[in-house]
Amino acid sequence: DGGGGGGGGDSMPMFVVGDFNEPEHFPGSRWLTMSPMHMRDAVEQHVPAAVETHRARWAFGLTMCSRLDHIFYQPARVSCTAANVIPGYETGASDHQPVLASFAAVPPTPAAAVA
């Protein structure tokens, strides 16, 4: 299963990370969690829902805050031990805050080790 489809033939975990330009409940993000890859979002799992990763300034002084950045991983191969949004927007830098996660390897099951 070298294609990362969730099977046990390949011991390398797969991560899909970055600016998705959509919250975790939108179709692209949900597809990753409901597809045969069975991925989880470390940000959704460990960061309180009120914490945003993106801030956009709109007309009339309005600011839209949302969580558009994600770290998807395969829980059958790694476990997420922590995830954080690093606070602070730098002047002249990205309108996104950095997202950081830590992972630990999941030992193979006996059936996967034999295969």
Buried (B, 14 or more C-beta within 10 A) or exposed (E): EEEBBBEBEBEEBBBBBEBBEBBBEEEEBEEBBEEEBEBBBBBBBBBEEEBBBBEEEEEEEEEEEEBBBBBBBBBBBBBBEEBBBEEEEEEEEEEBBEBEBEBEEEEBEEEBEEE
